[in-house]
Amino acid sequence: MSLKTKIAGLAACLQFDNRIQLILDRVVFRKSRFVAHRLNGVQFIADQIGGDECGLRPCLIEGMYTPFIKATGLLQSKQPLNVADVGANAGGFSLIFATQKIPIRKIAAVEMNPLTASRMRLNLLTNFGPKAVPINAAIGSRSMYIDVPFTFGGTGDHINSNLPPLGGDAFSVPMLTLDDFLDHEFSGQKIDLLKMDIEGAEWDVLNSPACNRLRDCQYLIIEVHTRGSRGLTEFQNAVMPFGLELREVRNFRAEDVFLFAQNSINC
């Protein structure tokens, strides 16, 4: 770990309510693996070996998604929201709504890695109670089971991961289509916000005929990963039939993240 990274980590610690505890864990108790964090009354854990801080810190401290969420106007919403978080990692994106005290009707979060999903489950149920539905699954082009290497996690996990498993072991994890997921969790309902960061598998989702529920998503915040010659323009064209249009909102901290909205929405 470089000196710059260490300094950035210490600076991030200062933003949390329990900053002294976090600095001591980082400087004195460096072998601490599961570290408790507090922010605006919200409590959650991060596995330092599993790289949870690499997902939690950008969401909650560095404002990776803040410009996009602000542009939707949902932060000012007085109505409870339906939120779907696909590629949830340890729950950082979902926890934004807890730290901002935004009313939630239901928040359904999907994470592929079983160990990361267990921490996401604890973080979300602790802060949202029964309104949270944490799901250990992958989202892809069809319904089946896939082998997920036994690792402690990481923000780069994806359905075609070639990471070597610990001890040669792997988990069998269900892969769902986007329609499977949204039909089950939001049957007959609009989804106020769908966030998707699945490390390139968004192209598999769009190549599937089972992504029609995109029409019911009022806003989509997505990290678009280039695959071959396909990039943002191709993604725009692919979601246009579902009524989703690109909005001119950017964040220099997250250059591959974009906001789409239903073309009936003025924002």
C-alpha positions in Angstrom: 0.0 0.0 0.0 1.4 3.4 -1.0 1.9 6.3 1.3 -0.7 8.3 -0.7 -3.2 5.5 -0.2 -2.5 5.4 3.5 -2.9 9.1 3.9 -6.2 9.0 1.9 -7.4 6.3 4.2 -6.6 8.3 7.3 -8.2 11.4 5.9 -11.4 9.3 5.2 -11.4 8.1 8.8 -11.8 11.7 10.0 -15.1 11.9 8.3 -16.8 9.3 10.4 -18.4 9.8 13.8 -16.1 7.3 15.4 -12.9 8.7 13.8 -10.7 8.1 16.8 -11.6 4.4 16.9 -11.0 4.1 13.2 -7.6 5.8 13.3 -6.5 3.6 16.2 -7.6 0.5 14.3 -5.6 1.6 11.3 -2.5 2.7 13.1 -2.3 0.6 16.3 -4.6 -2.4 15.8 -3.7 -3.0 12.2 -4.7 -6.7 12.4 -8.3 -5.8 13.1 -10.3 -7.3 10.3 -14.0 -6.4 10.9 -14.1 -2.7 11.7 -17.3 -0.9 12.9 -18.1 2.5 11.4 -20.6 5.2 12.4 -21.8 8.0 10.2 -24.8 10.3 10.9 -26.1 7.8 13.3 -25.8 4.8 10.9 -23.7 1.9 12.0 -22.1 -0.7 9.7 -19.1 -3.0 9.4 -16.3 -3.3 6.9 -14.0 -6.3 6.3 -10.6 -4.8 5.6 -9.4 -8.1 4.0 -12.5 -8.2 1.8 -11.9 -4.7 0.6 -15.2 -3.4 1.8 -13.8 0.1 2.4 -13.1 0.4 -1.3 -16.9 0.3 -1.8 -18.1 2.0 1.3 -15.8 5.0 1.3 -16.5 6.2 -2.3 -20.3 6.0 -1.6 -20.5 7.5 1.8 -17.4 9.8 2.1 -16.2 10.7 -1.4 -19.6 11.3 -3.0 -19.3 8.9 -5.9 -23.1 8.9 -6.5 -24.1 12.1 -4.9 -24.5 14.3 -8.0 -26.6 11.6 -9.7 -28.9 11.1 -6.8 -29.3 14.9 -6.3 -30.2 15.3 -10.0 -33.1 12.9 -9.5 -34.6 15.0 -6.8 -35.2 11.9 -4.7 -33.2 13.3 -1.8 -36.0 15.8 -1.3 -38.7 13.2 -1.7 -41.3 12.9 1.1 -42.7 9.7 -0.2 -41.0 6.4 0.7 -38.9 5.1 -2.2 -38.5 1.7 -3.9 -34.8 1.3 -4.5 -33.0 -1.6 -6.2 -29.2 -2.0 -5.7 -27.6 -4.4 -8.2 -24.0 -5.1 -7.4 -24.3 -3.9 -3.8 -20.9 -5.0 -2.4 -21.2 -4.3 1.4 -24.2 -2.0 0.9 -22.5 1.4 0.5 -25.0 2.8 -2.1 -28.0 1.7 -0.1 -26.6 3.2 3.1 -26.6 6.6 1.5 -30.3 6.7 2.0 -29.9 5.8 5.7 -27.2 8.5 6.3 -29.3 11.1 4.5 -32.5 10.0 6.3 -34.4 9.4 3.1 -37.6 7.5 3.6 -37.6 4.0 2.1 -40.5 1.8 1.3 -38.3 -1.1 0.2 -34.6 -1.5 -0.7 -33.6 -4.7 -2.4 -29.9 -5.3 -2.8 -28.1 -8.0 -4.8 -24.5 -9.1 -4.2 -22.9 -12.1 -5.9 -20.0 -13.0 -3.4 -21.5 -14.9 -0.5 -19.1 -13.5 2.1 -19.6 -9.9 0.9 -23.3 -10.5 0.8 -23.3 -11.6 4.5 -21.8 -8.3 5.5 -24.2 -6.4 3.2 -27.0 -8.3 4.9 -25.9 -7.2 8.3 -25.4 -3.6 7.3 -28.8 -3.3 5.6 -30.9 -5.1 8.1 -29.3 -3.2 10.9 -30.2 0.1 9.4 -33.4 -0.6 7.4 -34.9 -3.5 9.3 -37.6 -5.4 7.3 -37.6 -2.7 4.6 -34.3 -4.2 3.3 -34.2 -7.4 1.3 -30.5 -8.5 0.9 -30.0 -11.2 -1.8 -27.0 -13.3 -2.5 -27.2 -13.7 -6.2 -25.7 -12.6 -9.5 -27.7 -10.8 -12.2 -27.1 -11.9 -15.8 -28.6 -13.0 -19.1 -30.5 -16.1 -17.8 -31.6 -18.0 -14.8 -29.1 -20.7 -13.7 -26.5 -21.4 -11.0 -22.9 -20.3 -11.4 -19.8 -21.1 -9.5 -18.4 -18.1 -7.6 -14.8 -18.5 -6.4 -14.3 -18.6 -2.6 -12.7 -15.3 -1.9 -13.3 -12.7 0.9 -14.7 -10.2 -1.6 -13.7 -7.2 -3.6 -15.3 -4.4 -5.6 -14.1 -6.1 -8.9 -16.0 -9.3 -8.4 -18.0 -10.3 -11.5 -19.7 -13.3 -13.1 -16.6 -14.2 -15.2 -14.1 -13.6 -12.5 -10.9 -15.5 -12.9 -9.7 -14.9 -9.3 -8.1 -18.0 -7.8 -10.4 -19.4 -5.1 -9.1 -20.0 -1.6 -8.2 -23.7 -1.2 -9.7 -24.3 -4.7 -13.2 -24.0 -3.4 -16.2 -22.3 -5.0 -19.8 -21.4 -4.0 -22.8 -22.3 -6.1 -24.8 -19.1 -6.4 -28.1 -18.4 -8.3 -27.9 -16.1 -11.3 -31.1 -14.2 -12.0 -32.3 -12.1 -14.9 -33.1 -8.5 -14.1 -36.8 -9.3 -14.7 -36.6 -12.3 -12.3 -35.3 -10.0 -9.6 -37.6 -7.0 -10.1 -40.7 -9.1 -10.7 -40.1 -10.9 -7.4 -39.2 -7.9 -5.3 -41.3 -5.2 -6.9 -44.2 -7.0 -8.5 -46.7 -4.5 -10.1 -44.7 -1.6 -8.7 -42.6 1.2 -10.1 -38.9 1.3 -9.0 -37.9 4.8 -8.1 -34.2 4.1 -8.6 -32.2 1.2 -9.9 -28.4 1.4 -9.4 -26.3 -1.1 -11.3 -22.6 -1.8 -11.0 -21.9 -5.3 -12.1 -18.4 -5.0 -13.7 -19.4 -5.4 -17.4 -22.3 -7.9 -16.9 -24.7 -5.0 -17.8 -24.1 -6.0 -21.4 -25.3 -9.6 -20.6 -28.4 -8.1 -19.0 -29.2 -6.0 -22.0 -28.5 -8.9 -24.4 -31.2 -10.9 -22.6 -34.9 -10.7 -23.5 -35.6 -10.7 -19.7 -34.9 -7.0 -19.0 -38.3 -5.5 -19.8 -38.7 -4.2 -16.2 -36.3 -1.4 -17.1 -39.5 0.3 -18.3 -40.6 0.5 -14.7 -37.4 2.1 -13.4 -37.8 5.9 -13.1 -34.1 6.5 -12.8 -31.1 4.3 -13.5 -27.6 5.1 -12.1 -25.1 2.8 -13.8 -21.4 2.3 -14.2 -20.9 1.5 -17.9 -17.9 -0.7 -18.6 -16.5 -0.8 -22.1 -16.7 -4.2 -23.7 -14.9 -4.5 -27.1 -16.2 -1.6 -29.2 -19.3 -1.1 -27.1 -19.4 1.9 -24.8 -21.7 4.7 -23.7 -23.3 5.3 -27.1 -24.2 1.7 -27.6 -25.6 1.6 -24.1 -27.7 4.6 -24.7 -29.1 3.0 -27.8 -29.8 -0.3 -25.9 -31.9 1.3 -23.2 -33.7 3.8 -25.4 -36.5 1.3 -26.2 -37.2 1.1 -22.5 -37.8 4.9 -22.3 -34.5 5.7 -20.6 -32.6 8.7 -21.7 -29.1 9.9 -20.7 -29.0 13.0 -18.5 -26.1 15.4 -18.6 -24.8 14.8 -15.0 -21.2 14.0 -14.5 -18.8 13.4 -11.6 -15.1 13.6 -12.1 -14.6 11.1 -9.3 -16.7 8.6 -11.2 -16.2 9.1 -14.9 -17.9 5.9 -16.0 -21.0 6.4 -13.9 -24.1 7.9 -15.7 -27.7 8.8 -14.9 -30.6 7.7 -17.1 -34.2 8.8 -16.6 -37.6 7.9 -18.1 -38.2 10.3 -21.0 -41.5 11.4 -19.4 -39.5 12.9 -16.4 -38.3 16.5 -16.5 -35.2 17.0 -14.4 
